[in-house]
Structures are given as structure tokens and as C-alpha cells.
Amino acid sequence: MKPIWVVDDDASIRFVLEKALQKAGMEVRSFSNPRDVLSALADACPQVLISDIRMPGGNGIDLLQQIRQSHPGLPVIIMTAYSDLDSAVASLQGGAFDYLSKPFDVEKAVELIQRAVDESLREEQADEAHNETPELLGQAPAMQDVFRAIGRLAHSQVTVLITGESGSGKELVARALHKHSPRSGGPFVAINTAAIPKDLLESELFGHERGAFTGAQTMRRGRFEQAEGGTLFLDEIGDMPLELQTRLLRVLSDGHYYRVGGHSAIKAHVRVIAATHQNLEQRVAQGQFREDLFHRLNVIRLRLPPLRERSEDIAPLTRHFLQRSAQELGVEPKRISTEALHVLQQFPFPGNVRQLENLCQWLTVMAPAQTIQVKDLPDELRPGAASADAVSRPATAPAPAPTSPPVPAAPTDLPAEVAQLPHDDWERSVEQVALGLIRNGEPDVMHQLTQRFERAVISAALTQTHGRRIEAAHKLGIGRNTITRKIQELGMED
């Protein structure tokens, strides 16, 4: 961790903070004026900067503005006497992490600085992950079209809407747009609007003021503030609640927003990139998505093809993911045989690139030899796996007696009329159940049946994987965030 810098012309304040922070295990460097800080920033950068608001030869507000230009991700805490409280609050509009009123409680000051350190480290880890993120891989014509679009759009400030199935790599496209844009020096902040509870999403996006609601003991910056000078990626925008769609529309329209509980408008210098796997036109027609917001987001639409439309990319992606999985686990990278690779190229991969990546992680751990053969692939990928097992049954084993089609065990939340029927008849049964509900005047029939169906399918997958959600998501061909959101929405939490 880098040192904490303290800027104050009062030697006693510097001394108290130095001792308290050193006792907390932090390295400290002190300055008596802003000029020395700006000179030092040419050669080094602190983890957190703590600055007094009034000093000879400069002030903390001017210093904050200069730092926001040269080091936008550096958390700055402003110290102020009570008489300067208005100035300190105003400094928050300029991007300060928080302010510290003098005289301050030393323990609370250290706690505040530790929170700033934690956020700084989180952003550094996100930046490292971004830098380590490989360029998008793809030789297929559809992906070449995507690459050309990224090249044309990267230097524009226009809002981009990325569409594509879950797991197809929409965030990678957003990161590529940011990386090659003039904002690449600023932060890239991603938020999955479907993975955050509705009552927390507003605060997550826009931040909140101290005391804005029960539990808001301190001011908190939202994702818009964290992305200042950079790019904000709003994933699964189609699931955003209608009331928040209104607030987002206002930000996109006039560039200003308010923290929850706040009364001062904050100017947003952020490029917004949105993504969804849903048909937004259909959601607009159903009244679930604002038409005016759709048109604001749909300035430029970039469609990311599913993996089944770019099967020629499966080979390089597989080798890349096997290499990366081996690095993460500290083992020798495994190879894949031509025959096994051919099987993967024939598989439709409903979970797209994410499903292939998860599969490569599984193969790195589970395949017994250094070269992956067809027999090492999961049963659902191997054509005729069940038939081959039946053929390999010992000749001495008696042939099974003819029976009626097997009846699966009835999941508790699936209608009994559906669960007790053979597999080839279940759709007709669902139709009959829906017809009965409609005739009885039941409300929200589609919602009722959809929830019961999803609950039963997810329950079956979790039973098969002994409660392991990531593995269950892999088997269902959906993303990790999607299964977590569904479990919460369907009330399936333990």
C-alpha cells in the first residue's frame, strides 16, 4: 500500500495524524503547503490525500481541483474548521471523498481514512483487472464487424447500447470502448443493475448524504461520482426499475443528478455505456421500459453475436481460457485434442463465452491427462453419451423390461398436472393449466406460471449441484449474476 499524505500548515495536526496513522499500520508523509504536494505528485502518488482547507500559499479546494485533473482516482479528504463547513461541503461537489471537521476525534478520523484507503485499493484492483483483461478474441466475420464498430466509436462521446445474449462478452466490449477512448485515463466503473436490490440501487448509482435514510451514517459516493472523468457501464439496463429509469433519463438529458437526500446538483462528466440481453422495444411496448429513455440510450446500438454464430472462434477461445485457468491455478496448461475441439465446435453453448470459460476451468481441474479427450468432456457435450453407456452394458446383464415412459418426480412448485406427465407432453399440460387459471379469472397468469417454472428449474439445478450456484448457472446456461438475482426474486434464499 502507498503512503498517506497529510497537508496542513499546523504542525500539531500533522503530528497527531502521523502518530495515529502509523499506529494503525499506515505509512505517512506530511507536507506544510500545497506547492510541495504538487511537486511531489510529479514523482509519486499517495493512497489517500488529507488536506487542510486554508493554508498559506494555497488552499485545499484549489489543490483538490488540480488533483482531480491529474489523478482523478485519488481519494481526497478535506479538513476544515467549523466556520469553513460550507466550503467543505461545497468541496464534495468537486469530487472530495469526504470532509473532516476540526477539532476531530482521532479514532473517527482514522476510521474515515481507512474507508478511503479501502475504496482506493478496490479501484486499483479493478484497474489491474482491466489492464489484465485481454483484447476481445475473434476471427469470425461477425466479430470483425464488432471490432470495426469499436474502432469507430471509441473516440466518440456518444452513448452506446450493447445488445447480446447473457455471457456473450458485453462488458468486454464496453471495456474496449473505454480503453481506446480519450477517457481511458479515467476510471471504468461497471454496475449490474439486475444484481442489486431495488431499494439499494438508487443509492448505489447516485450516492447518498449522511442521514439520508436509516443506516446512512456517512456520506457515500455513487457510481456516477466514482466514474467521474471516465466511463460508467450499466449492465442489464432492461431490468432497471421504472422510477430509477426516470432519474437516469434526467442525468442523460441535462448531465446533473442529486445524491439521495441531497439538495445540490452534481455535474456528471461521464460517458454512459449500457447493455442488455433483453428486447428493449418489446419491454417498451409492455410498459416496462420508458420509451424516452430507450431513445436516449439507443443512439448507437452494437449487437454482440452469440457464440453459436461464431463457431470458428471456439478454438482460440478454448486455448486462451485453458491457458488462463492454468495460470490462475498454478498448474501446467492443458491441451485439447482435435476430436474434443470438434465436439465443442458443434455444441450450441447457450451460455455463450462465459459458459465456455467455465467449462475450461472445469476441464483444467477435472480432466485426468494433459491432453483433453472427448471422453473427458461433460456428458451434455458428448454426442450419444447416453447411447454409448447403454451399449457398453455387460452382455450378461438382463435387458430391462419394457415400461411406460418414466414419470419424473414432481418439483413442489411446479403444477402437479405438468410434473406428472411424460416429457413429450408437458407443454400441452402447461397450456391446460394456463387455460384453467385464465378461466378462473386469476390475475397475472403469465407471471405466476413463469415464476413457478423458473423456481422449479433452478431448484432442480441446485439439487444436482448440491447447492453450488456457479455450477448450477453453468448447467442452465445462464450467468452467475442472473441465477443470484433469480434466487432472490423467487424467494429461494435459505
Secondary structure as UniProt FT lines:
FT   STRAND          4..7
FT   HELIX           11..23
FT   TURN            24..25
FT   STRAND          28..31
FT   HELIX           34..40
FT   TURN            41..43
FT   STRAND          48..52
FT   STRAND          54..55
FT   TURN            56..57
FT   STRAND          58..59
FT   HELIX           60..70
FT   TURN            72..73
FT   STRAND          76..81
FT   HELIX           82..84
FT   HELIX           85..93
FT   TURN            94..95
FT   STRAND          98..102
FT   HELIX           106..132
FT   HELIX           141..153
FT   TURN            154..155
FT   STRAND          160..163
FT   TURN            166..167
FT   HELIX           170..179
FT   TURN            182..185
FT   STRAND          188..192
FT   TURN            193..194
FT   HELIX           198..206
FT   TURN            210..211
FT   TURN            214..215
FT   HELIX           223..226
FT   TURN            227..229
FT   STRAND          231..235
FT   HELIX           237..239
FT   HELIX           242..254
FT   STRAND          256..257
FT   STRAND          266..267
FT   STRAND          271..276
FT   HELIX           280..285
FT   TURN            286..287
FT   HELIX           291..297
FT   TURN            298..299
FT   STRAND          300..303
FT   HELIX           307..309
FT   HELIX           311..313
FT   HELIX           314..329
FT   STRAND          335..336
FT   HELIX           338..346
FT   TURN            350..351
FT   HELIX           352..366
FT   STRAND          371..372
FT   HELIX           374..376
FT   HELIX           379..381
FT   TURN            383..384
FT   HELIX           385..391
FT   TURN            395..396
FT   TURN            412..413
FT   HELIX           416..419
FT   HELIX           423..425
FT   HELIX           426..439
FT   TURN            440..441
FT   HELIX           445..464
FT   TURN            465..467
FT   HELIX           469..476
FT   HELIX           480..489
FT   TURN            490..491
//
